[in-house]
Amino acid sequence: MNKRTTYYTGQIITVPEGTVSIASRAYAGRPELISVTFPDSVREIGSGAFADCTALVSVFLPSGISRIRKDLFSGCTALKRMSIPAGVTSIGEWAFRGCTALETVEIPSSVREIAAEAFLSCPSLTIIAAPDSFAAEFARKAGITCTHAGRMSAAS
């Protein structure tokens, strides 16, 4: 078994290069955690890995992941912005539930599935997506404001 050391200083996690996966709920419930950085070698982040990290404000997701799993950032009440990497195809149930400070999520055109309650209780959310994308359609149907191509459109 190839073990890797994750550098955790109490407030910042830096996942080392060569790490391929993060276990479900690996860092859940750590109120002191404010920042997480992943190398591009990470291909999978388990469900709820960062749930209820109430001080988490900065996350740089790796380009190699293909989905945002269930409850991944649920309850991260300080998280303000998220950029989903190109290549991600789905956003799971309650992935950002209760992220009450979440203002913007950039969603690439590669996303073809978003669970109905992925953004439950995110009152200030604006989705940034291409105008003809699945994410823009999702935002419209869910009543979430969507910005694209330099203009903003209120959901109807």
C-alpha positions as CSV (number, residue, x, y, z in Angstrom):
1,M,0.0,0.0,0.0
2,N,1.4,3.4,-1.0
3,K,0.8,5.8,1.9
4,R,1.0,9.5,1.4
5,T,1.3,12.3,4.0
6,T,-1.4,14.9,3.9
7,Y,0.0,18.2,5.3
8,Y,-2.5,19.5,7.8
9,T,-1.6,22.5,9.9
10,G,-4.9,22.9,11.7
11,Q,-6.3,25.5,9.3
12,I,-4.8,24.5,6.0
13,I,-4.7,21.1,4.2
14,T,-2.3,20.5,1.4
15,V,-2.8,17.1,-0.2
16,P,0.5,15.8,-1.6
17,E,1.1,15.1,-5.3
18,G,0.5,11.5,-6.2
19,T,-2.6,11.2,-4.0
20,V,-5.4,9.6,-6.0
21,S,-8.4,9.7,-3.7
22,I,-9.8,11.2,-0.5
23,A,-12.0,9.0,1.7
24,S,-15.6,9.8,2.5
25,R,-15.9,12.2,5.5
26,A,-12.1,12.3,5.7
27,Y,-12.0,15.9,7.0
28,A,-15.7,16.4,7.9
29,G,-16.6,18.5,11.0
30,R,-13.3,20.3,11.4
31,P,-14.4,23.9,12.3
32,E,-10.8,25.2,12.2
33,L,-10.2,24.2,8.6
34,I,-10.1,27.3,6.2
35,S,-8.3,26.1,3.1
36,V,-7.8,22.9,1.0
37,T,-5.5,22.5,-2.0
38,F,-5.4,19.3,-4.1
39,P,-2.8,18.2,-6.7
40,D,-4.2,17.3,-10.1
41,S,-3.4,13.6,-9.3
42,V,-6.5,13.4,-7.2
43,R,-9.3,11.6,-9.2
44,E,-11.9,11.1,-6.5
45,I,-13.1,12.9,-3.4
46,G,-15.5,10.8,-1.3
47,S,-19.0,11.8,-0.1
48,G,-19.0,14.3,2.7
49,A,-15.2,14.7,2.8
50,F,-15.5,18.3,3.9
51,A,-19.0,18.4,5.3
52,D,-19.6,20.8,8.2
53,C,-16.2,22.5,8.0
54,T,-17.8,25.8,9.0
55,A,-14.7,28.0,8.5
56,L,-13.8,26.6,5.1
57,V,-13.4,29.5,2.6
58,S,-10.9,28.4,0.0
59,V,-11.0,25.2,-2.0
60,F,-9.0,24.5,-5.2
61,L,-10.5,21.4,-6.7
62,P,-8.2,19.1,-8.8
63,S,-8.8,19.0,-12.6
64,G,-8.9,15.2,-12.6
65,I,-12.1,14.7,-10.7
66,S,-15.2,13.7,-12.7
67,R,-18.0,14.3,-10.1
68,I,-18.8,16.3,-7.0
69,R,-20.2,13.7,-4.6
70,K,-23.1,13.8,-2.2
71,D,-22.7,16.1,0.8
72,L,-19.1,17.0,-0.3
73,F,-19.3,20.6,1.1
74,S,-22.6,20.4,2.9
75,G,-22.7,22.8,5.9
76,C,-19.6,24.7,4.9
77,T,-21.2,28.0,6.0
78,A,-18.2,30.3,5.2
79,L,-17.6,29.0,1.7
80,K,-18.3,31.9,-0.8
81,R,-17.1,30.8,-4.2
82,M,-16.5,27.5,-6.0
83,S,-15.1,26.8,-9.4
84,I,-16.0,23.3,-10.7
85,P,-13.2,22.0,-12.9
86,A,-13.9,21.2,-16.6
87,G,-14.4,17.5,-17.0
88,V,-16.8,17.1,-14.0
89,T,-20.0,15.5,-15.3
90,S,-22.2,15.5,-12.2
91,I,-23.0,17.3,-8.9
92,G,-24.5,15.1,-6.3
93,E,-27.3,15.4,-3.8
94,W,-26.8,18.0,-1.1
95,A,-23.2,18.7,-2.4
96,F,-23.5,22.3,-1.3
97,R,-26.5,22.1,1.1
98,G,-26.5,24.8,3.8
99,C,-23.6,26.7,2.3
100,T,-25.3,29.9,3.4
101,A,-22.5,32.3,2.4
102,L,-22.1,30.7,-1.1
103,E,-22.3,33.5,-3.7
104,T,-21.0,32.0,-6.9
105,V,-20.4,28.6,-8.4
106,E,-18.8,28.3,-11.9
107,I,-20.1,25.2,-13.6
108,P,-18.5,24.0,-16.8
109,S,-20.5,22.7,-19.8
110,S,-19.2,19.2,-19.1
111,V,-21.7,18.9,-16.2
112,R,-24.7,17.0,-17.5
113,E,-26.3,16.1,-14.1
114,I,-27.1,18.2,-11.0
115,A,-29.1,16.7,-8.2
116,A,-32.3,18.6,-7.5
117,E,-31.2,19.5,-3.9
118,A,-27.5,20.0,-4.7
119,F,-27.7,23.7,-3.7
120,L,-30.5,23.5,-1.0
121,S,-30.4,26.4,1.4
122,C,-27.9,28.5,-0.5
123,P,-29.9,31.8,-0.5
124,S,-27.4,34.1,-2.2
125,L,-26.2,31.7,-4.9
126,T,-25.5,32.8,-8.5
127,I,-24.5,30.0,-11.0
128,I,-22.0,31.0,-13.6
129,A,-22.5,28.9,-16.7
130,A,-22.6,28.9,-20.5
131,P,-26.1,30.1,-21.7
132,D,-27.0,26.9,-23.5
133,S,-25.6,24.5,-20.8
134,F,-27.3,22.0,-18.6
135,A,-26.2,24.2,-15.6
136,A,-28.0,27.2,-17.0
137,E,-31.2,25.2,-17.6
138,F,-30.9,23.7,-14.1
139,A,-30.6,27.2,-12.6
140,R,-33.6,28.4,-14.5
141,K,-35.8,25.5,-13.4
142,A,-34.5,25.7,-9.7
143,G,-35.1,29.5,-9.5
144,I,-31.4,30.3,-9.1
145,T,-29.9,33.4,-10.7
146,C,-27.5,32.5,-13.6
147,T,-24.8,34.7,-15.1
148,H,-23.3,33.9,-18.4
149,A,-21.5,35.6,-21.2
150,G,-21.0,38.8,-19.2
151,R,-24.7,39.3,-18.4
152,M,-26.9,38.3,-15.6
153,S,-30.3,36.7,-15.9
154,A,-32.8,36.2,-13.1
155,A,-34.3,32.8,-12.9
156,S,-38.0,32.7,-13.7
